[in-house]
């Protein structure tokens, strides 16, 4: 596994950063939250958040996840359309978002190149993730209690703690990822 991949900060979006910034500002203001308060809750720099809202910064996946968690919302609530998001190792293509009363589900296709890994920040309270592997060997779940799954296997975990994703071995991981979010405060 490439340890360097855990520290690489890549922009999450190939396009649409300005739209995401406008959406973050709208959601923050709707909650009556100052820029400083959201930056503190998300544990991101105020300058980073300001640049994101202004559309002059393309955020990392970790930044988007931290902001969504601080707003108690699904990640896709920050996006204006389904898209592909990239982290240090993980590439996620949002296929569909389902709103089912008190719960929102994000269905994604996940790809992790062989030998790469990344750590993701905690989602808001009650969020769970469910992965079904089609190819490769996936190691995922809470950082201190990672799970493994191969082709045809399914794993699930509480994602309201820092968690990890890794493609073990020499085959890229291809999997579905279903993220279940209990309804936040909006």
C-alpha positions, 0 to 999 in steps of 0.5 A: 500500500502506498503510504504517501497516498494518505497525505495527498490532497487532490481537488475533489471536483473536475468542474463546478467548484463555484456552484459548490461554493454558492451552495455551501454559503446558502446552506450556512446562511440558512442555518444562521451560521457565520463563516468562522463558526462553520470553519470551526465546526468543520475543522477547516481553515477560515481562508479555505472555507472563504475561498470555497464559498467564493469559488476560487478554491477547489476543495478536497474530498475531505474538506467537502465531507467535513463541511457536510458533517458540520452542517449535519447534511449528506455530502451530495447536498453540497453538490448542484448535480450528480458528479464524480468526486476524487480523494487521495485514493478513492474516486466516487461517482454519485449514481443516485440520491434517494430521500426516504423521509427521515433518511437520505441514501447516496448510491455511488460507484467507488474505484480505488487503484491497487495499492492506494489508501486514504483516510476519511473524516467522520460523517455526522452522527448516525451515518453508516456506509455499506460497500459491496465489492465487485473486484479487488480486495477492499479494506475499509471501515473505522480506522481502528477496526477496519474490515476486509471484503473481496468480490461478492462480499459486503461490509458495513460500518458506522461512518460517524468516526474517521474511517479508511479505504484501501485497495489491497493487493494488485487489483483495483477495487470496484465496488458500490458504496451506499451511504445512509444519512439520518436527516439533519437539521434542515 
